[in-house]
Amino acid sequence: MISSEHVATIISLCCLPLCLIACGARLSGRFFTVLPHSPNYLLQSPDSRRTPFPEVLKAYNSFEAGHAWIDLEPLMELNIENAYYAPGAPRSGLAGFLGTEVARYVIRSHGLALVSVHSMSNRPKEQSPVQDLISNNETKFSHYRLYYEIVFARTDHSHGSVLLSANSQAEIDALSAELSHPETVCSQRSAHCIAFPEACSVSVEMKVFVNNTPESVLWGSTLASIAKQPRHLEMKRLYAGQLRPVRIDANDPGSLLLPLLPGDRITWN
């Protein structure tokens, strides 16, 4: 006859695999993991979803390389550099070129925040300062989409970057659908579109933290651009509002091709 102690032991042994599986699931839900794979390495997120490296940015904000636009998310940045020319000079080339001014904005959950301006001492008074290209009212929206280049047919086919703004994703999508006629969407009366001058360069960057120091890096940068041949490497990434560790092999060059995202924290030497 089997004693009650033996029954308890048998039940415990039978339940052990289930407990190990459950514990493993709970642990894997606490971190990201970089997984070697062919043709592309994978990033496993805390919910166990596996994303090939080339699709990490798309999973973050629907960005696809080669597309005309990018949705801007918190901790991303706009770097606006506007060229200035002597009065009467053409707004292109080197003839009459005086220099540039640069304004940097950080995207927050409820708008844009101007964080720095590099001004010129010799900017012609009739030409607007770079920080005036985006008005105060245009910094108060919750959704932004940048188009790298839009052609305006009614103005001698001039072209330049366009920033759409709205308070919902549906509104942004509706404005985008109308950009086949940019003169209408981006008229001077528009409160939801900024058409930057043709001599203005607009780039997208993002804020990351390297050895506890905030740094701005270009959108699309990889971990390898920060940590070059690391001996020691630790990384954390935001997930559901919390920083989660990223398990990664610092000695594997393929792992270092992981695309960076806003808010990443990297400690290395």
C-alpha positions as CSV (number, residue, x, y, z in Angstrom):
1,M,0.0,0.0,0.0
2,I,1.3,3.4,-1.0
3,S,1.7,5.8,1.9
4,S,0.4,9.4,1.8
5,E,4.0,10.6,1.8
6,H,4.7,8.7,-1.4
7,V,1.6,10.0,-3.0
8,A,2.7,13.6,-2.2
9,T,6.1,12.9,-3.6
10,I,4.7,11.5,-6.8
11,I,2.4,14.5,-7.2
12,S,5.2,16.9,-6.6
13,L,7.4,15.2,-9.2
14,C,4.6,15.3,-11.8
15,C,4.0,18.9,-11.2
16,L,7.7,19.9,-11.3
17,P,7.9,20.2,-15.1
18,L,4.8,22.4,-15.2
19,C,6.3,24.6,-12.5
20,L,9.6,24.9,-14.4
21,I,7.7,25.9,-17.5
22,A,5.7,28.5,-15.6
23,C,8.8,29.9,-13.9
24,G,10.6,30.0,-17.3
25,A,7.7,31.9,-18.8
26,R,7.7,34.4,-16.0
27,L,11.5,34.9,-16.2
28,S,11.4,35.4,-20.0
29,G,8.7,38.0,-19.6
30,R,11.2,40.2,-17.8
31,F,13.7,40.8,-20.6
32,F,14.5,41.0,-24.2
33,T,16.8,38.4,-25.8
34,V,18.9,38.7,-29.0
35,L,18.8,35.3,-30.8
36,P,21.3,34.4,-33.6
37,H,19.4,33.3,-36.7
38,S,19.8,33.2,-40.4
39,P,19.3,35.2,-42.6
40,N,18.7,37.8,-39.8
41,Y,19.1,37.8,-36.1
42,L,16.0,38.0,-34.0
43,L,14.9,40.2,-31.1
44,Q,12.7,38.3,-28.7
45,S,10.6,40.7,-26.6
46,P,9.2,40.0,-23.1
47,D,5.9,38.7,-24.6
48,S,8.0,36.1,-26.5
49,R,7.3,37.7,-29.9
50,R,10.4,37.4,-32.2
51,T,11.2,40.2,-34.6
52,P,13.9,40.0,-37.3
53,F,16.4,42.9,-36.9
54,P,15.4,44.6,-40.2
55,E,11.8,44.8,-38.9
56,V,12.5,46.2,-35.4
57,L,11.9,49.8,-36.5
58,K,8.7,48.8,-38.3
59,A,7.4,47.1,-35.2
60,Y,8.1,50.3,-33.2
61,N,6.4,53.0,-35.3
62,S,5.6,51.4,-38.7
63,F,8.8,52.8,-40.2
64,E,10.0,51.2,-43.4
65,A,13.3,52.1,-45.1
66,G,12.6,53.8,-48.4
67,H,9.2,55.1,-47.5
68,A,8.5,58.8,-47.8
69,W,7.5,59.4,-44.2
70,I,8.1,58.5,-40.5
71,D,5.8,58.8,-37.5
72,L,7.5,60.6,-34.6
73,E,7.3,59.1,-31.1
74,P,8.4,60.4,-27.7
75,L,12.2,60.7,-27.2
76,M,12.6,61.1,-31.0
77,E,14.0,64.4,-32.1
78,L,13.8,66.8,-35.1
79,N,16.9,68.5,-36.1
80,I,16.1,71.5,-38.4
81,E,18.9,73.2,-40.2
82,N,17.9,76.2,-42.4
83,A,20.2,78.0,-44.8
84,Y,20.4,81.7,-45.2
85,Y,21.4,83.9,-48.1
86,A,22.2,87.5,-48.8
87,P,19.2,89.6,-49.9
88,G,18.5,89.1,-53.6
89,A,20.6,86.0,-53.9
90,P,19.1,82.7,-55.2
91,R,18.2,80.3,-52.3
92,S,20.5,77.5,-53.5
93,G,24.2,76.9,-54.2
94,L,27.1,78.9,-52.7
95,A,26.5,82.3,-54.3
96,G,25.3,84.6,-51.5
97,F,25.3,81.8,-48.9
98,L,25.7,83.2,-45.4
99,G,25.4,80.2,-43.2
100,T,22.8,78.1,-41.3
101,E,20.8,78.1,-38.1
102,V,19.9,74.9,-36.3
103,A,16.9,74.2,-34.0
104,R,16.4,70.9,-32.2
105,Y,13.0,69.7,-30.9
106,V,12.3,66.7,-28.8
107,I,9.0,64.9,-29.3
108,R,6.9,64.4,-26.1
109,S,3.6,62.7,-25.6
110,H,1.7,66.0,-26.0
111,G,3.7,68.0,-28.4
112,L,7.1,69.3,-29.5
113,A,9.6,71.0,-27.1
114,L,12.3,73.3,-28.4
115,V,15.5,72.3,-26.6
116,S,18.2,74.2,-28.4
117,V,18.9,76.8,-31.1
118,H,22.2,77.7,-32.8
119,S,21.6,81.2,-34.3
120,M,23.6,83.3,-36.8
121,S,24.8,86.8,-36.0
122,N,24.5,88.0,-39.6
123,R,21.1,86.5,-40.5
124,P,19.1,89.0,-42.7
125,K,16.3,90.5,-40.6
126,E,13.7,89.8,-43.3
127,Q,14.5,86.0,-43.2
128,S,12.7,84.2,-40.3
129,P,14.8,82.6,-37.5
130,V,14.9,78.8,-37.7
131,Q,12.9,78.4,-34.5
132,D,10.0,80.4,-36.1
133,L,9.5,77.8,-38.8
134,I,7.4,75.9,-36.3
135,S,4.9,78.2,-34.5
136,N,4.0,77.8,-30.9
137,N,0.5,76.5,-31.8
138,E,2.0,73.8,-34.0
139,T,4.0,72.4,-31.0
140,K,0.8,71.3,-29.1
141,F,-0.3,68.2,-31.0
142,S,0.0,64.6,-29.9
143,H,0.7,63.0,-33.3
144,Y,3.4,64.0,-35.9
145,R,4.4,62.6,-39.2
146,L,7.4,63.8,-41.2
147,Y,7.6,63.6,-45.0
148,Y,11.1,63.8,-46.2
149,E,10.3,65.4,-49.5
150,I,7.1,66.7,-51.1
151,V,6.9,68.3,-54.5
152,F,4.7,71.4,-54.8
153,A,3.6,71.5,-58.5
154,R,2.1,75.0,-58.4
155,T,5.3,76.6,-57.2
156,D,7.7,75.7,-60.0
157,H,8.0,72.2,-58.7
158,S,9.7,73.3,-55.5
159,H,10.2,70.5,-53.0
160,G,10.9,70.2,-49.3
161,S,10.1,68.4,-46.1
162,V,6.6,68.5,-44.6
163,L,5.5,68.0,-41.0
164,L,1.9,66.9,-40.4
165,S,0.4,67.3,-37.0
166,A,-2.9,66.1,-35.4
167,N,-4.4,64.9,-32.2
168,S,-5.1,61.3,-33.4
169,Q,-3.6,58.7,-35.6
170,A,-6.8,58.7,-37.7
171,E,-6.4,62.5,-38.4
172,I,-2.8,62.0,-39.4
173,D,-3.8,59.2,-41.8
174,A,-6.5,61.4,-43.3
175,L,-4.1,64.3,-43.8
176,S,-1.6,62.0,-45.4
177,A,-4.2,60.7,-47.9
178,E,-4.7,64.3,-49.0
179,L,-1.0,65.0,-49.7
180,S,-1.5,64.2,-53.3
181,H,-2.6,67.8,-53.4
182,P,0.0,69.4,-51.0
183,E,-0.9,73.0,-51.9
184,T,-4.3,72.4,-50.3
185,V,-3.2,70.5,-47.2
186,C,-0.2,72.8,-46.6
187,S,-1.7,76.2,-47.4
188,Q,-0.7,79.2,-45.3
189,R,-4.0,78.8,-43.4
190,S,-3.4,75.2,-42.5
191,A,-2.9,74.5,-38.8
192,H,-1.9,70.9,-39.4
193,C,0.9,71.2,-41.9
194,I,4.3,72.8,-42.0
195,A,6.1,73.0,-45.3
196,F,9.8,73.7,-44.7
197,P,11.8,75.9,-47.1
198,E,13.6,74.2,-49.9
199,A,16.9,75.2,-48.4
200,C,16.0,73.6,-45.1
201,S,17.3,70.2,-44.0
202,V,15.2,68.2,-41.6
203,S,16.6,65.0,-40.0
204,V,15.3,62.6,-37.4
205,E,17.3,61.6,-34.3
206,M,16.6,59.9,-31.0
207,K,17.6,60.1,-27.4
208,V,19.6,57.2,-25.9
209,F,21.7,57.0,-22.8
210,V,25.3,55.8,-23.0
211,N,27.1,55.1,-19.7
212,N,24.4,57.2,-18.0
213,T,24.9,60.2,-20.4
214,P,22.1,61.2,-22.8
215,E,23.2,61.2,-26.4
216,S,21.3,62.0,-29.7
217,V,21.9,59.5,-32.5
218,L,20.4,59.3,-36.0
219,W,17.3,57.3,-36.5
220,G,18.3,53.9,-37.8
221,S,21.5,53.7,-35.8
222,T,22.6,50.3,-34.5
223,L,24.1,49.2,-31.2
224,A,27.5,48.8,-33.1
225,S,27.6,52.5,-33.8
226,I,27.7,53.1,-30.0
227,A,29.5,50.1,-28.6
228,K,32.5,49.3,-30.7
229,Q,34.2,46.0,-29.8
230,P,32.9,46.1,-26.3
231,R,34.5,44.0,-23.5
232,H,31.5,44.5,-21.3
233,L,28.0,45.4,-22.4
234,E,24.7,45.9,-20.7
235,M,21.6,47.2,-22.3
236,K,18.0,48.1,-21.2
237,R,15.0,48.9,-23.4
238,L,11.6,50.3,-22.7
239,Y,8.7,47.8,-22.7
240,A,5.2,48.7,-21.4
241,G,6.6,51.8,-19.7
242,Q,9.4,50.0,-17.9
243,L,13.1,49.4,-18.6
244,R,13.8,45.7,-19.3
245,P,17.2,44.1,-19.7
246,V,18.4,43.0,-23.1
247,R,20.2,39.7,-23.1
248,I,22.9,40.0,-25.7
249,D,26.3,38.5,-26.5
250,A,28.8,41.3,-26.5
251,N,31.3,39.1,-28.4
252,D,29.0,38.4,-31.3
253,P,29.3,41.1,-34.0
254,G,26.0,40.1,-35.4
255,S,24.2,40.9,-32.2
256,L,25.6,44.4,-32.2
257,L,23.6,45.1,-35.4
258,L,20.5,45.5,-33.2
259,P,18.7,48.7,-34.2
260,L,18.5,51.3,-31.4
261,L,15.2,52.7,-30.2
262,P,14.4,55.9,-28.3
263,G,15.2,55.6,-24.6
264,D,17.7,52.7,-24.9
265,R,20.3,52.6,-22.1
266,I,23.7,51.2,-22.9
267,T,26.5,50.6,-20.5
268,W,29.7,49.4,-22.0
269,N,33.5,49.6,-22.0
